[in-house]
């Protein structure tokens, strides 16, 4: 199969594995992933974390995730348990299914995660 065509519709010449081209330059990825935002669905228990690049789900420290009811962290909060189910592998978006215990603990806090105005992650 041909990978690409030029502007006139001509297909590229297929490389034979014996004559594959080596990269002329290579730059290793050394940038730290940047947290871009999150969504929380309290009906399903889905917490979605978005990053600007692909991340390794197995490196997630769930105990490092705390939900707060405001941006200055002086009111209600809840630190997620270390028990969670991730439904993705390597991706820029991590989907976490919160445990029932986590959901119940969040729901008993009357000023936490009732809408987007009282749902923050630090």
DAZI-V828376 format. One record per run of one state. SS is the DSSP state (h for helix, s for strand, l for the rest). FROM is the first residue (numbers start at 1). TO is the last residue. Records with the same first field share a line. If there is no record, write none. Layout:
SS->FROM-TO / FROM-TO
This chain:
l->1-4 / 6-10 / 12-16 / 20-34 / 42-45 / 60-61 / 65-65 / 69-76 / 80-83 / 87-89 / 99-99 / 108-115 / 119-119 / 122-122
s->5-5 / 11-11 / 35-41 / 46-56 / 66-68 / 77-79 / 84-86 / 90-98 / 120-121
h->17-19 / 57-59 / 62-64 / 100-107 / 116-118
